[in-house]
């Protein structure tokens, strides 16, 4: 039986921003039947119950905060928010907030060490936006909550009856709700998301490991449909601050995918949805592409685009093909199929990179890709007509760093080079102060605009903050 979700909050979600300040949604969880949280700026705000599940209710209010001296209160506690987005701006980018097994059993002080560091930064440096690049939740154990899903995807049950469908959906929804709430309540994380408005895009672990790259029988089963429905509802509640029947106002188009775009003065923030319509043969469906493509037009001078899996990387297709030669490596095949570099996605990868280069090569514009997923810090460039398109990868903020040997192996593989688009080679480079392209430490990324110039720096758990990298 699913445990009761703990009370927690508040958490901010960015809706819009300009020289007038920021408009945000604020959410908090209270026990089912308890009074609503009291949100206020100069005056009290009306709170709406947007979901009740796992013995708790998620409440939401909308508020507009002015550009100077902004704050709000939740049940009498004051939270300061940096809302001036017209001059110097600081953005933080995080990804991979968890681990595959036993995530919430880890000592919170260790699990959330970098969240605590980031929360202090938000308080001291005034971070205007917190970007979440995928795997905000490691939901791999959610399926263990019900017998029908316990052995999925290895064992795929037959079609579910209506009663089985409803029972499984209720169980999985409650487990998603509880896990999000439990993670949210932890020190460090809760301090950060209460003070900097978030923009989030999901990746596979927000649903299940390898979602979209699993074998067809598992991916199209009734259990998969129920799992996806429960995960999507939780994604809307906890990563957009929306009711399950709402489409977030920042989202693009009307299809199943939830790509989004938000413009601030001088900077565009956007993310394609690389999970909602993914299959073993494509990353985004034709409908998802049709929805996303117009978002690349009329961008601000600087665009930061979140690709939840890295858009620039080594020749992983060689490893993927080699794995097919032995059954011992089949467990890792979906991890490689997840990548843009997979041989199955190569034509679509070219299409994606070509679209990004069109933005980069527009006079007066620049585009930088932000990625996570790989549990390592790295950076890469692709040569374009006007210079270089940058990719910055920060992963993960709480996922344990992989063995140093993996960073070494991938750094060696990077020497082979890659050029999916003819005449536009990809190169991987060490982080500032490092000697190889991949760094095996937990990390997050800080993006700063000072005097209209952007730089990036990685906050590494052991080495500290890198020197700034001009973009």
C-alpha positions in Angstrom: 0.0 0.0 0.0 1.3 3.4 -0.9 2.4 5.6 2.0 0.9 9.0 2.6 2.7 11.8 0.7 4.4 14.3 3.1 3.4 18.0 3.2 5.9 20.2 1.5 6.4 23.4 -0.5 6.4 25.9 -1.9 7.7 25.5 -5.4 7.7 28.1 -8.2 7.1 27.6 -11.9 7.9 30.3 -14.5 5.0 31.3 -16.7 6.4 34.5 -18.3 8.9 37.3 -17.7 9.8 40.7 -18.9 10.8 44.2 -17.8 7.7 44.2 -15.7 8.9 41.3 -13.6 7.9 37.6 -13.6 4.6 35.7 -13.5 4.8 32.4 -11.7 2.7 29.6 -10.3 3.4 28.5 -6.8 2.4 25.1 -5.4 2.5 23.3 -2.0 1.3 20.0 -0.6 -0.8 19.7 2.5 -2.5 16.6 4.1 -5.8 15.7 2.6 -8.6 17.6 4.5 -6.2 20.1 6.0 -6.6 23.9 5.3 -5.1 25.3 2.1 -1.7 26.9 2.4 -1.9 30.7 2.6 0.1 32.3 -0.2 0.5 36.1 -0.3 2.4 38.9 -1.8 1.1 42.3 -0.8 -2.3 40.7 -0.4 -3.5 37.1 0.1 -3.7 34.9 -3.0 -6.5 32.4 -3.8 -5.2 28.8 -3.7 -6.8 26.2 -5.9 -6.7 22.4 -5.2 -5.3 20.9 -8.4 -5.0 17.2 -7.2 -5.6 15.0 -4.2 -3.8 11.7 -4.1 -1.8 9.5 -1.6 -3.5 11.2 1.3 -2.5 14.7 0.3 -3.6 17.7 -1.7 -1.5 19.7 -4.1 -2.5 23.4 -4.0 -1.6 26.2 -6.5 -1.8 29.9 -6.7 -0.8 32.4 -9.5 1.2 35.6 -8.8 3.0 38.3 -10.6 6.2 39.6 -8.9 7.6 43.1 -9.7 11.2 43.4 -11.0 12.7 44.8 -7.8 12.5 43.7 -4.2 10.2 40.8 -4.9 9.1 38.3 -2.3 6.1 36.2 -1.3 5.0 34.3 1.8 3.7 30.8 2.3 2.0 30.2 5.7 3.8 33.3 7.0 7.3 32.3 5.9 8.9 34.9 3.5 10.7 33.8 0.3 12.8 36.3 -1.7 12.8 35.9 -5.4 15.1 37.5 -8.0 12.8 38.9 -10.7 14.9 41.5 -12.6 15.6 39.8 -16.0 16.6 42.9 -18.0 20.2 43.3 -17.1 22.6 40.9 -15.5 21.0 37.4 -15.3 22.0 34.1 -13.8 20.5 30.8 -14.8 21.2 27.4 -13.2 20.8 24.1 -15.1 20.5 20.7 -13.3 19.7 17.2 -14.4 19.6 13.6 -13.1 18.1 14.2 -9.7 18.2 10.7 -8.3 19.4 7.1 -8.9 17.9 4.0 -10.3 17.4 2.0 -7.1 17.0 3.0 -3.4 17.1 6.7 -4.3 15.0 7.9 -1.4 16.8 5.6 1.1 20.1 7.5 0.8 21.1 9.9 3.6 19.6 13.2 2.5 22.6 15.3 3.4 24.7 13.3 0.9 22.0 12.9 -1.7 21.3 16.6 -1.8 24.7 18.1 -1.1 24.8 20.0 -4.4 21.1 21.0 -4.0 22.1 22.6 -0.7 25.0 24.3 -2.4 22.7 25.6 -5.2 20.1 26.8 -2.6 22.8 29.0 -1.0 23.8 30.3 -4.4 20.2 31.2 -5.2 20.0 33.1 -1.9 23.4 34.9 -2.4 23.8 35.4 -6.2 20.1 35.9 -7.2 19.4 33.2 -9.7 16.5 34.2 -11.9 15.6 30.8 -13.5 16.2 27.2 -12.5 16.3 24.9 -15.6 15.7 21.1 -15.1 17.1 19.1 -18.0 15.4 15.7 -17.4 15.3 12.8 -14.9 13.9 15.0 -12.2 12.5 11.9 -10.7 13.9 8.4 -10.8 10.6 6.5 -11.1 12.2 3.1 -11.9 10.7 1.5 -8.7 7.2 2.9 -9.2 6.2 -0.3 -11.1 7.0 -2.4 -8.0 3.9 -1.0 -6.3 1.5 -3.3 -8.1 1.6 -7.0 -9.1 0.5 -6.4 -12.7 3.5 -4.1 -13.3 6.0 -5.6 -10.9 7.9 -7.6 -13.6 7.3 -5.3 -16.5 8.9 -4.8 -19.0 10.6 -8.2 -18.9 7.2 -9.9 -18.3 4.4 -8.3 -20.2 0.9 -9.2 -18.9 -2.0 -9.8 -21.3 -4.6 -7.1 -22.0 -5.9 -5.6 -18.8 -9.6 -5.7 -17.9 -11.3 -2.4 -17.0 -11.1 -3.1 -13.3 -7.4 -4.1 -13.6 -6.7 -0.9 -15.6 -8.3 1.4 -13.0 -6.7 -0.4 -10.0 -3.2 -0.2 -11.6 -3.7 3.4 -12.6 -4.7 4.4 -9.1 -1.8 2.6 -7.6 0.8 4.0 -9.9 -0.6 7.5 -9.7 -0.4 7.4 -5.9 3.2 6.1 -6.0 4.3 8.8 -8.4 2.6 11.4 -6.2 4.3 10.1 -3.1 7.8 9.9 -4.6 7.6 13.4 -6.1 6.4 14.8 -2.7 9.0 12.8 -0.7 11.8 14.1 -2.9 10.5 17.6 -2.9 10.4 17.7 0.9 14.1 17.1 1.3 16.4 19.8 2.6 18.3 21.6 -0.2 16.0 20.7 -3.0 13.0 22.3 -1.3 15.0 25.4 -0.4 16.1 25.9 -4.1 12.8 25.4 -5.8 11.0 27.8 -3.4 13.2 30.8 -4.4 14.0 30.3 -8.1 11.2 29.7 -10.7 11.6 26.4 -12.5 11.3 25.3 -16.1 11.4 21.5 -16.6 11.6 19.0 -19.4 11.3 15.2 -18.7 13.5 12.3 -19.8 13.1 8.5 -19.5 13.5 8.1 -15.7 10.6 10.5 -15.1 8.5 7.6 -16.7 10.7 4.5 -16.5 14.3 3.6 -17.5 14.5 3.5 -21.3 11.0 4.7 -22.1 10.6 4.9 -25.8 13.6 2.7 -26.5 12.1 -0.5 -25.1 11.1 -3.5 -27.2 7.8 -2.9 -29.0 5.8 -5.6 -27.1 6.6 -3.9 -23.8 6.2 -0.4 -25.1 2.7 -0.9 -26.6 1.3 -3.1 -23.8 -1.6 -2.0 -21.5 0.8 -1.8 -18.6 2.9 0.7 -20.6 -0.2 2.8 -21.4 -1.2 3.0 -17.8 2.3 3.7 -16.7 2.7 6.5 -19.2 -0.7 8.1 -18.3 0.2 8.1 -14.6 3.7 9.5 -15.3 2.3 12.2 -17.5 -0.2 13.4 -15.0 2.5 13.5 -12.3 4.8 15.4 -14.7 2.1 18.1 -15.2 1.5 18.4 -11.5 5.0 18.4 -10.2 7.1 19.8 -13.1 4.6 22.4 -14.5 2.3 23.1 -11.6 -0.7 22.3 -13.8 -3.8 20.1 -13.4 -3.6 16.8 -15.3 -6.3 18.1 -17.7 -4.5 21.4 -18.4 -2.0 22.1 -21.2 0.8 24.3 -19.8 0.6 27.8 -21.4 4.3 27.7 -22.1 3.9 24.6 -24.3 4.1 24.8 -28.1 1.5 23.3 -30.4 -1.4 21.0 -29.6 0.0 17.5 -30.0 0.9 14.9 -27.4 4.5 16.2 -26.9 5.0 19.0 -24.5 7.8 21.1 -26.0 7.9 24.6 -24.5 9.4 28.1 -25.0 9.7 31.1 -22.8 11.3 34.4 -23.8 13.1 36.8 -21.5 14.6 40.1 -22.6 17.5 39.1 -24.9 17.3 35.3 -24.2 15.0 32.5 -25.4 14.7 29.3 -23.3 13.2 26.3 -25.0 13.0 22.5 -24.9 11.7 19.9 -27.3 9.9 17.0 -25.8 12.2 14.0 -26.6 10.1 11.4 -24.7 6.4 11.7 -25.3 6.4 10.4 -28.9 9.7 8.5 -28.9 10.0 5.0 -30.3 12.9 2.7 -31.3 12.8 4.3 -34.8 12.4 8.0 -34.0 13.0 10.5 -31.3 10.1 12.9 -32.2 7.1 12.0 -34.2 6.1 14.0 -37.3 3.4 15.8 -35.2 6.0 16.6 -32.5 8.3 18.0 -35.2 5.6 20.1 -36.7 4.8 21.6 -33.3 8.4 22.2 -32.4 9.9 23.6 -35.6 8.1 27.0 -35.4 9.6 27.6 -32.0 13.0 28.0 -33.5 11.9 31.2 -35.4 12.2 34.7 -34.2 14.3 33.9 -31.1 16.1 36.4 -28.9 19.8 37.1 -29.3 20.8 34.2 -27.2 18.9 30.9 -27.2 19.4 28.1 -24.6 17.8 24.9 -25.9 17.5 21.9 -23.6 18.1 18.5 -25.3 17.5 16.0 -22.6 20.0 13.7 -24.2 23.2 15.2 -25.6 23.0 16.5 -29.1 26.8 16.5 -29.6 28.7 13.5 -28.6 31.2 10.7 -29.7 30.5 8.0 -32.2 28.3 5.9 -30.0 26.8 4.0 -32.9 30.0 2.0 -33.2 29.5 0.8 -29.6 25.8 0.1 -30.3 26.6 -2.1 -33.3 29.3 -3.9 -31.4 26.8 -4.7 -28.6 24.5 -6.5 -31.0 27.2 -9.1 -31.5 26.8 -10.4 -28.0 23.7 -11.2 -25.8 25.7 -10.2 -22.7 25.3 -6.5 -23.6 21.5 -6.5 -24.4 20.6 -4.8 -21.1 22.5 -1.7 -22.3 21.0 -1.6 -25.8 18.1 0.7 -24.8 20.6 3.2 -23.2 22.4 3.5 -26.5 19.2 3.6 -28.6 18.2 6.6 -26.3 21.0 8.7 -27.8 20.8 11.0 -30.8 24.0 9.3 -32.0 22.2 5.9 -32.4 22.4 4.5 -35.9 18.6 4.2 -35.8 18.2 8.0 -35.3 21.0 9.3 -37.5 18.8 10.9 -40.2 16.7 12.6 -37.6 19.8 13.7 -35.7 21.0 15.5 -38.9 17.6 17.1 -39.1 17.9 18.3 -35.5 21.4 19.6 -35.8 20.6 21.4 -39.1 17.6 23.2 -37.5 19.8 24.3 -34.6 22.5 25.6 -37.0 19.9 27.8 -38.8 19.4 29.6 -35.5 23.1 29.8 -34.7 23.9 31.2 -38.2 21.2 33.9 -38.1 22.9 37.3 -37.9 22.9 38.6 -34.3 21.9 35.3 -32.8 23.6 32.4 -30.9 22.3 29.1 -29.8 23.7 26.9 -27.0 22.5 23.4 -26.2 22.1 22.3 -22.6 22.0 18.5 -21.9 22.1 16.0 -19.1 21.4 12.3 -18.9 24.9 10.9 -19.0 26.0 11.4 -15.3 29.1 13.2 -16.4 30.1 16.8 -17.1 31.3 17.6 -20.6 31.2 20.1 -23.4 31.3 20.0 -27.2 31.2 22.2 -30.2 30.0 21.9 -33.8 31.5 24.1 -36.5 28.9 26.2 -38.3 29.1 29.0 -41.0 29.4 31.7 -38.4 31.5 30.0 -35.7 30.7 27.2 -33.2 27.5 25.9 -31.7 28.1 25.1 -28.1 26.8 22.2 -26.1 27.1 22.1 -22.3 26.3 19.0 -20.4 25.7 18.9 -16.6 24.7 15.6 -15.1 23.9 14.7 -12.4 23.1 16.9 -9.5 22.3 14.0 -7.1 23.0 10.8 -9.2 26.3 9.2 -8.0 29.1 9.8 -10.4 30.1 6.8 -12.5 33.5 5.1 -12.3 36.3 7.3 -13.5 37.1 4.6 -16.1 33.9 5.4 -17.9 35.0 9.0 -18.3 38.4 7.8 -19.6 36.8 5.4 -22.1 34.4 8.0 -23.5 37.2 10.5 -23.7 39.2 8.1 -25.8 36.1 7.4 -28.0 35.7 11.1 -28.5 39.1 11.2 -30.4 37.5 9.4 -33.3 35.5 12.6 -34.1 32.0 12.8 -35.5 30.4 14.7 -38.4 26.7 13.6 -38.9 26.2 16.8 -41.0 28.9 16.9 -43.8 31.3 19.8 -43.4 30.3 20.5 -39.7 32.5 18.4 -37.5 31.8 17.8 -33.8 34.6 18.1 -31.3 34.5 17.4 -27.6 36.7 19.6 -25.3 37.8 19.5 -21.6 36.0 21.6 -19.1 38.0 24.7 -18.1 40.9 23.5 -16.0 40.5 19.8 -17.0 42.5 17.6 -19.3 39.9 15.3 -20.9 36.4 15.9 -22.3 34.5 14.0 -19.6 34.5 14.7 -15.9 33.2 12.2 -13.4 31.9 14.3 -10.6 28.4 15.3 -9.5 27.7 18.8 -10.9 25.4 21.6 -12.0 25.8 24.4 -14.5 25.7 28.2 -14.0 25.0 30.5 -16.9 25.7 34.2 -16.4 24.9 37.3 -18.5 27.1 40.2 -17.6 27.2 43.3 -19.7 25.4 41.4 -22.5 28.0 38.7 -22.6 27.2 35.1 -21.6 29.6 32.7 -19.8 29.1 29.2 -18.4 30.7 27.5 -15.4 30.3 24.0 -13.9 30.0 23.6 -10.2 31.8 20.3 -9.6 31.3 18.5 -6.3 35.0 17.9 -5.6 36.8 20.5 -7.7 34.6 23.4 -7.1 33.5 25.9 -9.8 35.4 26.0 -13.1 36.7 29.1 -14.7 34.0 30.8 -16.8 33.7 29.7 -20.4 32.8 32.5 -22.9 29.8 31.5 -25.1 
